[in-house]
Amino acid sequence: MLPRLVLPPSRAILILIALAFVAPGLVGHDPWRAFDVIAIEIVQQMHLSGDWVVPRVAGEAFLEDPPFYHWIALACAKALGWLFGFHNAARLASGMAMLVALWFLYLAAKNFSSKDEERTSGGIAALLLMGSVGLMAHAHEAVPDLATLAAACACLYFLTSASRAPWKAGLAFGVSLGVAFLSTGPLVPAVLGTAALLAHLVCDEWRNARALRFLAAALGAFLVLAISWPLALSLRAPELAQSWWHGATHARGAFGDNLRYYLATASWFTWPAWPLAAWSTWRLRREWRTPRIFVPLTAALLALLAIAYAGPKQDINCIVLIAPLALLGAHGVAQLRRGAANALDWFGVMTFSFFVGLVWLGYLAMMTGVPTKVANNFARSAPGFLAQFELLPFAVALALTLAWIYLALFTAPSATRGVLRWATGVALLWGAFATLWMPWADHLRSYRGVALQIKSSIPAGAGCIAQTGLATAQRAALSFHAGIRTERLQLAAAKPPAATTSTTSITTPACRYLIVQGHPRQETTPGPDWRKLADVGRPGKNLERFRLYRYAPG
């Protein structure tokens, strides 16, 4: 019999769990559609052009987010690209951001806890952050929101020292707000800044002369750092600076619709942090004016209202909710009623054991062809994929699975056991997928083959290439993998569309080559003078085709 793991877990155990959660999936696959490929393309454009001020996708300015995360990713790519490959090294910035976030949230929870919670609250907060269901995939993508998450956790930590060292804590708090601003814009700094201001007005222990020193230092540090990039952008291209500010400060979508979407999305995205935060709020409702309850509760409520106001409807925006909910939830885990604690524990063990078993079953089917039905499903979904055994990923997945079996069978009873096993279950499930299924998933999701096939059909010196129907992520993938820079379709003259669903007349194009993205059964030809050169798509993606046309009149 193996010795039981005694809870609360030691700092060494927490570090091992954090590494098991963060490390798998950061390297070893191409940039994938949506946020990952866009950020990595921006980093590559910075690398090629030397311009760190204007983020660009396929040569065009892309000002959805400020560039702080991309600067860190570029530094990682320059330092470690020779070892991991450019895009893999750039994605290491996300791993760094996650580790920083976990560390600062651990410290914040310890400092905000009461004496009887001091040994458990820090670890519980970090485990709740790792265990959030919605963070499982996004934590391993190249997304600026992770830099903002790290900055938000740092803000919560430095707030704990507001009354002890107001000048130092204020400066550090302001710098952290500035980093959040330079990562994703003004939303998170507005939320945390307002929460800090309200806390110094409402909480009796913070309402003193030192509050002014803290707030003044924070405001000064924030303004100095936050103004740096917008000022550089306005000096470089005033119209781009104005466009960015307009997009960063104007709502996208109706508040009511956004709020309903985020209430529904956050219910699974932030699980199990939000029910534990609700329990903590109810149990400690008489202490609502203390900083340890007021700060995270106010920050979570303001964050929900802010993302509902700003929009758009994207699940990744719920990341701003996780840190305050995890910090608040850490106060109530130790006092959970036995039935609720056992239910979370049992549900986590059964759920993750079942899904990890499915991952291993799928891997066995890919490797051996048994069970036949499962193997055939994988073959149909990814035509052309040939599974190959690799020792290191297999060994990592096996080690994670054995560790899970140990935790499931040999963890001593404790109120914190459910949270521990939930977080380790998330780490195990993602780690098993990232090691055993990653080649299959990369075969399906990578645009490398599409980009290279299109490039092979474009002759040297072809000039500009127009596009219609391509999303930003698809344009980024074509540029990153094959150097194909597409432009919006521009015409010297255009006729009204013909009265047919299959042909659209286009005359005198500005570019002689055109890439069209559409449905395989619904091809809209650019016109009679356009000749199709290529018709390609990703394996198994039957609803997405990329067609290359050349303008050849006569």
Buried (B, 14 or more C-beta within 10 A) or exposed (E): EEEEBEBBBEEEBBBBBBEBBBBBBBBBBBBBBBBBBBBBBBBBBBBEEEEBEBBBBBBBBBBBBBBBBBBBBBBBBBEBBEEBBBBBBBBBBBBBBBBBBBBBBBBBBBBBBEEEBEBBBBBBBBBBBBBBBBBBBBBBBBBBBBBBBBBBBBBBBBBBBBBEBBEEBBBBBBBBBBBBBBBBBBBBBBBBBBBBBBBBEBBEEBBEEBBEBBBBBBBEBBBEBBBBBBEBBBEEBEEBBEBBBEEBEEEEBEEEEBBEBBEEBBEEBBBBBBBBBBBBBEBBEEBEBBBBBBBBBBBBBBBBBBBBBBBEBBBBBBBBBBBBBBBBBBBBBBBBEEEBBBEBBEBBBEEBBEBBEEBBEBBBBBBEBEEEEBBEEBBEBBEEBEBEEBEEBBEBBBEBBEBBEBBBEEBEEBBBBBBBBBBBBBBBBBBBBBBBBBBBBBBBBBBBBBBBBBBEBBEEEEEEBBBBBBEBBBBBBBBBBBEBBBBEBEEEEBEEEEEEEEBBBBBEBEBBBBBBBBEEEEBBBBBEBBEBBBBBBBBBBEEBBBBBBBBEEE
